[in-house]
């Protein structure tokens, strides 16, 4: 169970690669059961990764001198690199998991994300909307995964 999110990422990358190949051959993704499974696994992956990052981010940093969870120290990887990842994931995870718009201020709430498909990488994508209903941001599961992996690779350096 400890590597569930990594296994899901690997399985999804294989599915996305297959979808991309099918898109190149037919002009559209394979739908039906395979697409439903890909969508379900993508949401599960998003929820799992969000929880891992949230748990990491919500533990008070040793460098903080007040009640804040974040220390704002420029050299602190957790506070400066993982917090933005958590914020990106939350824009999609919170509305999908809770079925309600994200944000405390009603004027700043985004609408529930729409499910889309990214033909470029063969992955499921989510499209957030502004409070007025205008498209705001479309981000694919693979783009989110790549961004997180890049952040984690910085730990090694």
Secondary structure, DSSP 4 states (H G I P E B T S, - for coil): -TTHHHHHHHHHHHHHHHHHHHHHHHSS---THHHHHHHHHHHHHHHHHHHHHHHHHTSPPTT-SSS-S----TT-HIIIIIHHHHHHHHHHHHHHHHSS---SSGGGPPEEEEEEEETTTTEEEEEEE-TTS-EEEEEEHHHHHHHHHHHHHHHH-
